[in-house]
């Protein structure tokens, strides 16, 4: 089977904070067997680099605060690129730091995890990704716009549009951890557009990382 991976698969695979989906992602990826794993060019060339940049900002904010209690978190210029969920994550790291007994070890562990992210991303791509598909410049604008009308999320719209386009070339299955936005109902909106329904007669199946269990 050809699996088209959402952004959250490499992210969970590379993180080491003990989240349940991290273990699911690692198990799914490492047990790929004869399956093919696909990433779209948008994730590869834009979304992952932007994510890595934000992780550097998260680490910077964390280190600034633990080194200086007077530091106002998210007051730096680089923190302006952080998403609300990134700020929530940063605050949770700081809360965990405040509760831990061995603060020096905690700081060392956090810095090691973040410093290894680029290495782990590179390893993931080199070891497990079989194809980079759909150049970002070739994403169907009308298809992306249709999806974005319902998603209100340009990044997801570009990613899903890439998956639908590649499925139109050769069948695949989308896999994601996003049960809220990546839905069959969303994909069916494509067939509510007469032109798109003629162009994309077949729509890919969606599977969720949460439902994965090693066989």
LUMVEX-879321 format. One record per atom (N, C-alpha, C): chain; atom name; residue number from 1; x, y, z. Coordinates in Angstrom, 2 decimals. Layout:
BEGIN
   mol   atom   seq         u         v         w
     A     CA   NUM         X         Y         Z
...
END
This chain:
BEGIN
   mol   atom   seq         u         v         w
     A      N     1      0.84     -1.20      0.00
     A     CA     1      0.00      0.00      0.00
     A      C     1      0.88      1.25      0.00
     A      N     2      0.41      2.29     -0.67
     A     CA     2      1.10      3.58     -0.67
     A      C     2      0.43      4.47      0.38
     A      N     3      1.21      4.91      1.36
     A     CA     3      0.72      5.78      2.42
     A      C     3      1.25      7.20      2.21
     A      N     4      0.31      8.14      2.14
     A     CA     4      0.65      9.56      2.05
     A      C     4      0.61     10.12      3.48
     A      N     5      1.76     10.53      3.99
     A     CA     5      1.88     10.91      5.40
     A      C     5      1.59     12.39      5.63
     A      N     6      0.75     12.64      6.60
     A     CA     6      0.53     14.02      7.05
     A      C     6      1.75     14.47      7.86
     A      N     7      1.84     15.76      8.08
     A     CA     7      2.94     16.37      8.81
     A      C     7      3.11     15.79     10.21
     A      N     8      2.00     15.39     10.85
     A     CA     8      2.12     14.95     12.23
     A      C     8      2.84     13.60     12.37
     A      N     9      2.96     12.84     11.28
     A     CA     9      3.69     11.57     11.37
     A      C     9      5.18     11.78     11.62
     A      N    10      5.89     12.56     10.78
     A     CA    10      7.30     12.80     11.08
     A      C    10      7.51     13.56     12.39
     A      N    11      6.59     14.45     12.74
     A     CA    11      6.73     15.21     13.99
     A      C    11      6.68     14.28     15.19
     A      N    12      5.66     13.43     15.25
     A     CA    12      5.56     12.50     16.38
     A      C    12      6.70     11.50     16.37
     A      N    13      7.12     11.08     15.19
     A     CA    13      8.22     10.13     15.09
     A      C    13      9.50     10.69     15.70
     A      N    14      9.71     12.00     15.53
     A     CA    14     10.96     12.63     15.95
     A      C    14     10.94     13.17     17.37
     A      N    15      9.77     13.34     17.94
     A     CA    15      9.67     13.85     19.30
     A      C    15      9.93     12.74     20.32
     A      N    16     10.33     13.14     21.52
     A     CA    16     10.67     12.16     22.57
     A      C    16     10.15     12.63     23.93
     A      N    17      8.90     13.04     23.96
     A     CA    17      8.33     13.56     25.20
     A      C    17      7.35     12.60     25.87
     A      N    18      7.17     11.42     25.28
     A     CA    18      6.32     10.42     25.91
     A      C    18      4.85     10.49     25.56
     A      N    19      4.49     11.28     24.56
     A     CA    19      3.09     11.33     24.12
     A      C    19      2.70      9.99     23.51
     A      N    20      1.46      9.56     23.77
     A     CA    20      0.99      8.27     23.25
     A      C    20      1.17      8.15     21.74
     A      N    21      0.91      9.24     21.02
     A     CA    21      1.00      9.20     19.56
     A      C    21      2.45      9.14     19.06
     A      N    22      3.39      9.52     19.91
     A     CA    22      4.79      9.34     19.53
     A      C    22      5.09      7.86     19.35
     A      N    23      4.64      7.05     20.29
     A     CA    23      4.88      5.60     20.21
     A      C    23      4.12      4.99     19.05
     A      N    24      2.90      5.47     18.80
     A     CA    24      2.11      4.98     17.65
     A      C    24      2.85      5.28     16.35
     A      N    25      3.35      6.52     16.23
     A     CA    25      4.04      6.92     15.01
     A      C    25      5.31      6.09     14.81
     A      N    26      6.09      5.92     15.86
     A     CA    26      7.32      5.15     15.75
     A      C    26      7.02      3.71     15.34
     A      N    27      5.98      3.12     15.92
     A     CA    27      5.61      1.75     15.59
     A      C    27      5.14      1.65     14.15
     A      N    28      4.28      2.58     13.73
     A     CA    28      3.77      2.55     12.35
     A      C    28      4.90      2.69     11.34
     A      N    29      5.80      3.65     11.59
     A     CA    29      6.89      3.90     10.66
     A      C    29      7.86      2.73     10.61
     A      N    30      8.26      2.24     11.76
     A     CA    30      9.28      1.19     11.81
     A      C    30      8.76     -0.15     11.28
     A      N    31      7.44     -0.32     11.28
     A     CA    31      6.86     -1.56     10.77
     A      C    31      6.24     -1.37      9.39
     A      N    32      6.86     -0.54      8.58
     A     CA    32      6.30     -0.22      7.25
     A      C    32      6.27     -1.45      6.34
     A      N    33      7.18     -2.40      6.56
     A     CA    33      7.20     -3.60      5.71
     A      C    33      7.34     -3.25      4.24
     A      N    34      6.43     -3.76      3.42
     A     CA    34      6.49     -3.52      1.98
     A      C    34      5.69     -2.29      1.54
     A      N    35      5.12     -1.58      2.50
     A     CA    35      4.38     -0.37      2.16
     A      C    35      5.34      0.72      1.66
     A      N    36      4.82      1.63      0.87
     A     CA    36      5.58      2.80      0.43
     A      C    36      5.08      4.02      1.20
     A      N    37      6.01      4.86      1.64
     A     CA    37      5.67      6.07      2.38
     A      C    37      5.98      7.29      1.51
     A      N    38      4.99      8.17      1.40
     A     CA    38      5.10      9.37      0.57
     A      C    38      4.99     10.62      1.44
     A      N    39      5.80     11.62      1.12
     A     CA    39      5.64     12.98      1.66
     A      C    39      5.42     13.90      0.48
     A      N    40      4.61     14.92      0.67
     A     CA    40      4.45     15.89     -0.41
     A      C    40      5.57     16.93     -0.32
     A      N    41      5.85     17.54     -1.44
     A     CA    41      6.91     18.54     -1.51
     A      C    41      6.65     19.71     -0.57
     A      N    42      5.38     20.07     -0.38
     A     CA    42      5.05     21.19      0.51
     A      C    42      5.51     20.91      1.93
     A      N    43      5.27     19.70      2.44
     A     CA    43      5.74     19.35      3.78
     A      C    43      7.26     19.33      3.81
     A      N    44      7.85     18.70      2.81
     A     CA    44      9.30     18.53      2.77
     A      C    44     10.05     19.86      2.69
     A      N    45      9.60     20.74      1.80
     A     CA    45     10.38     21.94      1.51
     A      C    45      9.97     23.16      2.32
     A      N    46      8.73     23.16      2.86
     A     CA    46      8.27     24.35      3.57
     A      C    46      7.78     24.07      4.99
     A      N    47      6.92     23.08      5.15
     A     CA    47      6.29     22.90      6.45
     A      C    47      7.25     22.37      7.51
     A      N    48      8.04     21.35      7.17
     A     CA    48      9.01     20.83      8.13
     A      C    48     10.07     21.87      8.48
     A      N    49     10.66     22.59      7.51
     A     CA    49     11.62     23.63      7.88
     A      C    49     11.02     24.71      8.78
     A      N    50      9.78     25.10      8.51
     A     CA    50      9.14     26.11      9.37
     A      C    50      8.88     25.55     10.76
     A      N    51      8.50     24.27     10.83
     A     CA    51      8.28     23.64     12.13
     A      C    51      9.58     23.59     12.93
     A      N    52     10.67     23.21     12.28
     A     CA    52     11.97     23.16     12.96
     A      C    52     12.39     24.53     13.46
     A      N    53     12.11     25.55     12.67
     A     CA    53     12.44     26.91     13.09
     A      C    53     11.66     27.29     14.35
     A      N    54     10.39     26.91     14.40
     A     CA    54      9.58     27.20     15.58
     A      C    54     10.07     26.44     16.80
     A      N    55     10.57     25.22     16.59
     A     CA    55     11.10     24.46     17.72
     A      C    55     12.32     25.15     18.32
     A      N    56     13.13     25.77     17.47
     A     CA    56     14.28     26.53     17.96
     A      C    56     13.82     27.71     18.81
     A      N    57     12.72     28.33     18.39
     A     CA    57     12.18     29.45     19.16
     A      C    57     11.62     28.98     20.50
     A      N    58     10.97     27.82     20.50
     A     CA    58     10.46     27.26     21.75
     A      C    58     11.61     27.00     22.72
     A      N    59     12.68     26.40     22.22
     A     CA    59     13.84     26.11     23.07
     A      C    59     14.47     27.40     23.59
     A      N    60     14.55     28.41     22.72
     A     CA    60     15.11     29.70     23.14
     A      C    60     14.29     30.29     24.29
     A      N    61     12.97     30.29     24.14
     A     CA    61     12.11     30.85     25.19
     A      C    61     12.26     30.06     26.49
     A      N    62     12.30     28.76     26.38
     A     CA    62     12.47     27.91     27.56
     A      C    62     13.78     28.24     28.28
     A      N    63     14.87     28.28     27.54
     A     CA    63     16.18     28.53     28.15
     A      C    63     16.28     29.93     28.74
     A      N    64     15.69     30.90     28.05
     A     CA    64     15.72     32.26     28.58
     A      C    64     15.02     32.34     29.94
     A      N    65     13.89     31.66     30.05
     A     CA    65     13.11     31.73     31.28
     A      C    65     13.77     30.98     32.43
     A      N    66     14.34     29.80     32.16
     A     CA    66     14.95     29.04     33.25
     A      C    66     16.27     29.68     33.70
     A      N    67     16.87     30.47     32.82
     A     CA    67     18.11     31.15     33.19
     A      C    67     17.86     32.47     33.89
     A      N    68     16.68     33.05     33.64
     A     CA    68     16.36     34.36     34.21
     A      C    68     14.87     34.42     34.52
     A      N    69     14.51     34.28     35.77
     A     CA    69     13.10     34.26     36.16
     A      C    69     12.37     35.55     35.79
     A      N    70     13.12     36.63     35.62
     A     CA    70     12.51     37.92     35.29
     A      C    70     12.17     38.04     33.81
     A      N    71     12.66     37.10     33.02
     A     CA    71     12.42     37.16     31.57
     A      C    71     10.93     36.99     31.28
     A      N    72     10.40     37.83     30.42
     A     CA    72      9.00     37.73     30.01
     A      C    72      8.91     36.79     28.80
     A      N    73      8.31     35.64     29.02
     A     CA    73      8.23     34.64     27.96
     A      C    73      7.49     35.20     26.75
     A      N    74      8.01     34.90     25.57
     A     CA    74      7.46     35.31     24.27
     A      C    74      7.63     36.81     24.01
     A      N    75      8.64     37.40     24.62
     A     CA    75      8.91     38.81     24.37
     A      C    75      9.98     39.02     23.31
     A      N    76     10.60     37.94     22.84
     A     CA    76     11.66     38.05     21.83
     A      C    76     11.06     38.18     20.44
     A      N    77     11.86     38.68     19.51
     A     CA    77     11.39     38.83     18.12
     A      C    77     11.11     37.47     17.48
     A      N    78     11.95     36.49     17.75
     A     CA    78     11.78     35.19     17.10
     A      C    78     10.53     34.46     17.59
     A      N    79     10.06     34.80     18.78
     A     CA    79      8.86     34.14     19.30
     A      C    79      7.59     34.58     18.58
     A      N    80      7.69     35.64     17.78
     A     CA    80      6.52     36.13     17.05
     A      C    80      6.02     35.12     16.02
     A      N    81      6.88     34.19     15.62
     A     CA    81      6.49     33.17     14.64
     A      C    81      5.79     31.97     15.28
     A      N    82      5.75     31.93     16.61
     A     CA    82      5.16     30.78     17.29
     A      C    82      3.64     30.77     17.16
     A      N    83      3.09     29.58     16.97
     A     CA    83      1.64     29.39     16.94
     A      C    83      1.12     29.34     18.37
     A      N    84     -0.18     29.58     18.56
     A     CA    84     -0.75     29.44     19.91
     A      C    84     -0.44     28.09     20.55
     A      N    85     -0.50     27.00     19.76
     A     CA    85     -0.20     25.68     20.32
     A      C    85      1.26     25.56     20.73
     A      N    86      2.16     26.28     20.04
     A     CA    86      3.58     26.28     20.41
     A      C    86      3.77     26.96     21.77
     A      N    87      3.03     28.03     21.99
     A     CA    87      3.13     28.75     23.26
     A      C    87      2.59     27.91     24.41
     A      N    88      1.50     27.19     24.13
     A     CA    88      0.96     26.28     25.15
     A      C    88      1.99     25.22     25.50
     A      N    89      2.64     24.68     24.48
     A     CA    89      3.66     23.64     24.70
     A      C    89      4.84     24.20     25.50
     A      N    90      5.27     25.41     25.16
     A     CA    90      6.37     26.05     25.90
     A      C    90      6.01     26.22     27.36
     A      N    91      4.81     26.68     27.63
     A     CA    91      4.37     26.87     29.01
     A      C    91      4.30     25.54     29.76
     A      N    92      3.91     24.48     29.06
     A     CA    92      3.87     23.17     29.71
     A      C    92      5.27     22.68     30.06
     A      N    93      6.24     22.96     29.18
     A     CA    93      7.63     22.61     29.48
     A      C    93      8.10     23.35     30.73
     A      N    94      7.76     24.61     30.81
     A     CA    94      8.17     25.42     31.97
     A      C    94      7.49     24.93     33.24
     A      N    95      6.23     24.53     33.14
     A     CA    95      5.52     24.00     34.31
     A      C    95      6.17     22.70     34.77
     A      N    96      6.54     21.85     33.82
     A     CA    96      7.20     20.59     34.16
     A      C    96      8.55     20.86     34.80
     A      N    97      9.25     21.84     34.28
     A     CA    97     10.54     22.22     34.85
     A      C    97     10.38     22.69     36.29
     A      N    98      9.38     23.50     36.54
     A     CA    98      9.16     24.04     37.89
     A      C    98      8.81     22.94     38.89
     A      N    99      8.18     21.87     38.41
     A     CA    99      7.75     20.78     39.30
     A      C    99      8.84     19.73     39.52
     A      N   100      9.81     19.67     38.62
     A     CA   100     10.81     18.60     38.70
     A      C   100     11.81     18.85     39.83
     A      N   101     12.42     17.78     40.32
     A     CA   101     13.38     17.88     41.42
     A      C   101     14.79     18.17     40.89
     A      N   102     15.18     17.45     39.83
     A     CA   102     16.53     17.63     39.28
     A      C   102     16.43     18.58     38.08
     A      N   103     16.48     19.86     38.35
     A     CA   103     16.28     20.86     37.30
     A      C   103     17.42     20.88     36.29
     A      N   104     18.64     20.65     36.73
     A     CA   104     19.78     20.64     35.82
     A      C   104     19.64     19.52     34.80
     A      N   105     19.24     18.34     35.27
     A     CA   105     19.05     17.20     34.35
     A      C   105     17.89     17.47     33.40
     A      N   106     16.82     18.08     33.90
     A     CA   106     15.67     18.39     33.05
     A      C   106     16.08     19.33     31.92
     A      N   107     16.82     20.38     32.24
     A     CA   107     17.28     21.33     31.22
     A      C   107     18.14     20.60     30.19
     A      N   108     19.04     19.73     30.66
     A     CA   108     19.91     18.99     29.74
     A      C   108     19.12     18.10     28.81
     A      N   109     18.11     17.42     29.36
     A     CA   109     17.29     16.52     28.54
     A      C   109     16.51     17.29     27.47
     A      N   110     15.92     18.41     27.87
     A     CA   110     15.14     19.21     26.93
     A      C   110     16.04     19.73     25.80
     A      N   111     17.19     20.23     26.14
     A     CA   111     18.10     20.76     25.11
     A      C   111     18.57     19.66     24.18
     A      N   112     18.82     18.48     24.72
     A     CA   112     19.26     17.37     23.87
     A      C   112     18.16     16.96     22.89
     A      N   113     16.92     16.86     23.39
     A     CA   113     15.80     16.49     22.51
     A      C   113     15.66     17.47     21.36
     A      N   114     15.67     18.75     21.66
     A     CA   114     15.46     19.76     20.62
     A      C   114     16.65     19.84     19.67
     A      N   115     17.86     19.68     20.18
     A     CA   115     19.03     19.77     19.32
     A      C   115     19.12     18.59     18.36
     A      N   116     18.48     17.48     18.70
     A     CA   116     18.53     16.30     17.83
     A      C   116     17.40     16.27     16.80
     A      N   117     16.48     17.23     16.86
     A     CA   117     15.31     17.18     15.97
     A      C   117     15.70     17.18     14.49
     A      N   118     16.62     18.05     14.09
     A     CA   118     17.02     18.11     12.69
     A      C   118     17.64     16.78     12.26
     A      N   119     18.47     16.22     13.12
     A     CA   119     19.11     14.93     12.82
     A      C   119     18.06     13.84     12.67
     A      N   120     17.07     13.84     13.56
     A     CA   120     16.04     12.80     13.53
     A      C   120     15.13     12.97     12.31
     A      N   121     14.84     14.21     11.92
     A     CA   121     14.06     14.46     10.71
     A      C   121     14.82     13.94      9.49
     A      N   122     16.09     14.26      9.41
     A     CA   122     16.91     13.81      8.28
     A      C   122     16.95     12.28      8.21
     A      N   123     17.09     11.65      9.38
     A     CA   123     17.12     10.19      9.45
     A      C   123     15.78      9.60      8.98
     A      N   124     14.71     10.19      9.44
     A     CA   124     13.37      9.73      9.07
     A      C   124     13.18      9.77      7.55
     A      N   125     13.54     10.88      6.94
     A     CA   125     13.36     11.04      5.49
     A      C   125     14.27     10.07      4.72
     A      N   126     15.52     10.00      5.14
     A     CA   126     16.49      9.14      4.45
     A      C   126     16.14      7.66      4.59
     A      N   127     15.63      7.26      5.73
     A     CA   127     15.42      5.84      6.02
     A      C   127     14.05      5.32      5.62
     A      N   128     13.03      6.19      5.62
     A     CA   128     11.67      5.68      5.49
     A      C   128     10.85      6.25      4.34
     A      N   129     11.22      7.41      3.81
     A     CA   129     10.41      8.01      2.76
     A      C   129     10.85      7.50      1.39
     A      N   130      9.87      6.98      0.65
     A     CA   130     10.16      6.40     -0.66
     A      C   130     10.00      7.41     -1.79
     A      N   131      9.05      8.34     -1.63
     A     CA   131      8.81      9.31     -2.69
     A      C   131      8.45     10.68     -2.10
     A      N   132      8.95     11.72     -2.74
     A     CA   132      8.47     13.09     -2.49
     A      C   132      7.59     13.44     -3.68
     A      N   133      6.32     13.71     -3.45
     A     CA   133      5.37     13.83     -4.55
     A      C   133      4.77     15.24     -4.62
     A      N   134      4.30     15.57     -5.81
     A     CA   134      3.57     16.81     -6.13
     A      C   134      4.37     18.06     -5.75
     A      N   135      5.17     18.57     -6.68
     A     CA   135      5.86     19.83     -6.43
     A      C   135      4.88     20.90     -5.98
     A      N   136      5.31     21.70     -5.00
     A     CA   136      4.38     22.70     -4.46
     A      C   136      3.82     23.61     -5.55
     A      N   137      4.65     23.93     -6.54
     A     CA   137      4.21     24.80     -7.63
     A      C   137      3.14     24.15     -8.50
     A      N   138      2.97     22.84     -8.38
     A     CA   138      1.99     22.11     -9.19
     A      C   138      0.69     21.82     -8.44
     A      N   139      0.56     22.28     -7.21
     A     CA   139     -0.67     22.05     -6.46
     A      C   139     -1.82     22.74     -7.19
     A      N   140     -2.89     22.01     -7.39
     A     CA   140     -4.07     22.51     -8.09
     A      C   140     -4.71     23.62     -7.25
     A      N   141     -4.66     24.85     -7.78
     A     CA   141     -5.14     26.00     -7.01
     A      C   141     -6.62     25.88     -6.69
     A      N   142     -7.40     25.43     -7.65
     A     CA   142     -8.85     25.33     -7.43
     A      C   142     -9.16     24.27     -6.38
     A      N   143     -8.45     23.16     -6.43
     A     CA   143     -8.63     22.09     -5.46
     A      C   143     -8.23     22.58     -4.07
     A      N   144     -7.08     23.23     -3.97
     A     CA   144     -6.62     23.77     -2.69
     A      C   144     -7.60     24.78     -2.14
     A      N   145     -8.13     25.64     -3.00
     A     CA   145     -9.08     26.67     -2.57
     A      C   145    -10.39     26.06     -2.07
     A      N   146    -10.83     25.02     -2.76
     A     CA   146    -12.05     24.31     -2.34
     A      C   146    -11.89     23.75     -0.93
     A      N   147    -10.77     23.10     -0.69
     A     CA   147    -10.51     22.53      0.63
     A      C   147    -10.35     23.62      1.69
     A      N   148     -9.69     24.69      1.32
     A     CA   148     -9.44     25.78      2.28
     A      C   148    -10.72     26.51      2.67
     A      N   149    -11.72     26.47      1.78
     A     CA   149    -13.01     27.08      2.10
     A      C   149    -13.60     26.46      3.36
     A      N   150    -13.39     25.17      3.52
     A     CA   150    -13.95     24.45      4.66
     A      C   150    -12.97     24.33      5.81
     A      N   151    -11.68     24.24      5.49
     A     CA   151    -10.67     24.07      6.53
     A      C   151    -10.29     25.39      7.21
     A      N   152    -10.21     26.45      6.42
     A     CA   152     -9.65     27.72      6.89
     A      C   152     -8.22     27.52      7.40
     A      N   153     -7.51     26.62      6.74
     A     CA   153     -6.14     26.30      7.11
     A      C   153     -5.37     26.02      5.84
     A      N   154     -4.61     27.00      5.39
     A     CA   154     -3.94     26.89      4.10
     A      C   154     -2.93     25.74      4.06
     A      N   155     -2.26     25.51      5.18
     A     CA   155     -1.26     24.45      5.23
     A      C   155     -1.89     23.08      5.03
     A      N   156     -2.97     22.80      5.76
     A     CA   156     -3.67     21.52      5.58
     A      C   156     -4.26     21.41      4.19
     A      N   157     -4.78     22.53      3.67
     A     CA   157     -5.38     22.51      2.34
     A      C   157     -4.34     22.14      1.28
     A      N   158     -3.15     22.68      1.39
     A     CA   158     -2.08     22.36      0.44
     A      C   158     -1.66     20.89      0.55
     A      N   159     -1.58     20.43      1.79
     A     CA   159     -1.16     19.04      2.02
     A      C   159     -2.19     18.06      1.50
     A      N   160     -3.46     18.27      1.86
     A     CA   160     -4.51     17.35      1.42
     A      C   160     -4.68     17.41     -0.10
     A      N   161     -4.61     18.61     -0.66
     A     CA   161     -4.70     18.74     -2.12
     A      C   161     -3.59     17.93     -2.80
     A      N   162     -2.40     17.97     -2.23
     A     CA   162     -1.29     17.18     -2.79
     A      C   162     -1.61     15.70     -2.74
     A      N   163     -2.21     15.25     -1.63
     A     CA   163     -2.57     13.85     -1.51
     A      C   163     -3.62     13.43     -2.51
     A      N   164     -4.62     14.27     -2.70
     A     CA   164     -5.69     13.97     -3.67
     A      C   164     -5.12     13.94     -5.09
     A      N   165     -4.25     14.87     -5.39
     A     CA   165     -3.65     14.89     -6.73
     A      C   165     -2.82     13.65     -6.99
     A      N   166     -2.00     13.27     -6.02
     A     CA   166     -1.16     12.08     -6.21
     A      C   166     -2.02     10.82     -6.31
     A      N   167     -3.10     10.77     -5.54
     A     CA   167     -4.03      9.65     -5.62
     A      C   167     -4.63      9.55     -7.02
     A      N   168     -4.83     10.69     -7.67
     A     CA   168     -5.37     10.72     -9.02
     A      C   168     -4.41     10.10    -10.02
     A      N   169     -3.11     10.15     -9.68
     A     CA   169     -2.09      9.53    -10.53
     A      C   169     -1.94      8.04    -10.23
     A      N   170     -1.91      7.73     -8.94
     A     CA   170     -1.74      6.35     -8.50
     A      C   170     -2.33      6.23     -7.11
     A      N   171     -3.16      5.24     -6.88
     A     CA   171     -3.94      5.13     -5.65
     A      C   171     -3.05      5.15     -4.40
     A      N   172     -3.56      5.79     -3.35
     A     CA   172     -2.85      5.87     -2.08
     A      C   172     -3.86      6.00     -0.95
     A      N   173     -3.37      5.92      0.28
     A     CA   173     -4.17      6.13      1.49
     A      C   173     -3.54      7.26      2.28
     A      N   174     -4.36      8.22      2.69
     A     CA   174     -3.89      9.30      3.56
     A      C   174     -3.82      8.78      4.99
     A      N   175     -2.75      9.12      5.70
     A     CA   175     -2.70      8.78      7.12
     A      C   175     -2.33     10.03      7.92
     A      N   176     -3.09     10.26      8.99
     A     CA   176     -2.95     11.47      9.78
     A      C   176     -3.35     11.19     11.22
     A      N   177     -3.03     12.13     12.10
     A     CA   177     -3.52     12.08     13.48
     A      C   177     -4.60     13.14     13.70
     A      N   178     -4.96     13.83     12.62
     A     CA   178     -5.92     14.93     12.71
     A      C   178     -7.32     14.44     12.37
     A      N   179     -8.04     14.01     13.41
     A     CA   179     -9.40     13.52     13.20
     A      C   179    -10.40     14.66     13.05
     A      N   180    -10.01     15.85     13.43
     A     CA   180    -10.93     16.99     13.39
     A      C   180    -11.12     17.51     11.96
     A      N   181    -10.01     17.68     11.25
     A     CA   181    -10.07     18.33      9.93
     A      C   181     -9.94     17.37      8.75
     A      N   182     -9.16     16.32      8.91
     A     CA   182     -8.95     15.37      7.82
     A      C   182    -10.07     14.34      7.87
     A      N   183    -11.15     14.60      7.17
     A     CA   183    -12.33     13.74      7.25
     A      C   183    -12.84     13.38      5.86
     A      N   184    -13.61     12.29      5.81
     A     CA   184    -14.26     11.90      4.55
     A      C   184    -15.23     12.97      4.09
     A      N   185    -15.88     13.62      5.06
     A     CA   185    -16.84     14.68      4.74
     A      C   185    -16.15     15.82      4.01
     A      N   186    -14.93     16.15      4.45
     A     CA   186    -14.17     17.21      3.78
     A      C   186    -13.86     16.80      2.34
     A      N   187    -13.39     15.59      2.15
     A     CA   187    -13.03     15.14      0.80
     A      C   187    -14.25     15.13     -0.12
     A      N   188    -15.40     14.81      0.43
     A     CA   188    -16.62     14.76     -0.39
     A      C   188    -17.00     16.14     -0.93
     A      N   189    -16.53     17.19     -0.25
     A     CA   189    -16.79     18.55     -0.76
     A      C   189    -16.18     18.75     -2.13
     A      N   190    -15.11     18.02     -2.41
     A     CA   190    -14.47     18.11     -3.73
     A      C   190    -15.46     17.69     -4.81
     A      N   191    -16.27     16.67     -4.51
     A     CA   191    -17.23     16.18     -5.50
     A      C   191    -18.50     17.01     -5.56
     A      N   192    -18.60     18.00     -4.70
     A     CA   192    -19.72     18.95     -4.80
     A      C   192    -19.42     20.06     -5.80
     A      N   193    -18.19     20.08     -6.27
     A     CA   193    -17.79     21.01     -7.33
     A      C   193    -17.76     20.22     -8.64
     A      N   194    -18.54     20.65     -9.61
     A     CA   194    -18.71     19.88    -10.85
     A      C   194    -17.39     19.66    -11.57
     A      N   195    -16.59     20.72    -11.71
     A     CA   195    -15.32     20.59    -12.42
     A      C   195    -14.34     19.68    -11.68
     A      N   196    -14.26     19.85    -10.36
     A     CA   196    -13.33     19.04     -9.58
     A      C   196    -13.78     17.58     -9.54
     A      N   197    -15.09     17.35     -9.51
     A     CA   197    -15.58     15.97     -9.47
     A      C   197    -15.25     15.23    -10.76
     A      N   198    -15.20     15.96    -11.87
     A     CA   198    -14.83     15.34    -13.14
     A      C   198    -13.32     15.06    -13.20
     A      N   199    -12.54     15.95    -12.60
     A     CA   199    -11.09     15.81    -12.64
     A      C   199    -10.59     14.79    -11.64
     A      N   200    -11.22     14.76    -10.46
     A     CA   200    -10.80     13.85     -9.40
     A      C   200    -11.95     12.89     -9.09
     A      N   201    -12.09     11.93     -9.97
     A     CA   201    -13.24     11.00     -9.86
     A      C   201    -13.10     10.07     -8.66
     A      N   202    -11.87      9.77     -8.26
     A     CA   202    -11.63      8.88     -7.12
     A      C   202    -10.96      9.67     -6.00
     A      N   203    -11.43      9.46     -4.79
     A     CA   203    -10.86     10.15     -3.63
     A      C   203    -10.16      9.14     -2.72
     A      N   204     -9.07      9.54     -2.09
     A     CA   204     -8.33      8.60     -1.26
     A      C   204     -9.04      8.27      0.05
     A      N   205     -8.72      7.12      0.58
     A     CA   205     -9.19      6.72      1.90
     A      C   205     -8.33      7.40      2.96
     A      N   206     -8.94      7.69      4.13
     A     CA   206     -8.20      8.28      5.24
     A      C   206     -8.10      7.26      6.36
     A      N   207     -6.88      7.08      6.89
     A     CA   207     -6.68      6.29      8.10
     A      C   207     -6.09      7.20      9.17
     A      N   208     -6.35      6.85     10.43
     A     CA   208     -5.91      7.68     11.55
     A      C   208     -4.87      6.95     12.39
     A      N   209     -3.84      7.67     12.72
     A     CA   209     -2.74      7.11     13.52
     A      C   209     -3.27      6.55     14.84
     A      N   210     -4.27      7.22     15.42
     A     CA   210     -4.83      6.79     16.70
     A      C   210     -5.37      5.36     16.63
     A      N   211     -5.81      4.94     15.44
     A     CA   211     -6.41      3.61     15.28
     A      C   211     -5.41      2.53     14.94
     A      N   212     -4.15      2.92     14.77
     A     CA   212     -3.13      1.94     14.36
     A      C   212     -2.78      1.00     15.50
     A      N   213     -2.69     -0.27     15.19
     A     CA   213     -2.18     -1.26     16.14
     A      C   213     -1.34     -2.24     15.38
     A      N   214     -0.15     -2.53     15.92
     A     CA   214      0.76     -3.42     15.23
     A      C   214      0.19     -4.82     15.16
     A      N   215      0.17     -5.39     13.97
     A     CA   215     -0.38     -6.72     13.77
     A      C   215      0.68     -7.79     13.92
END
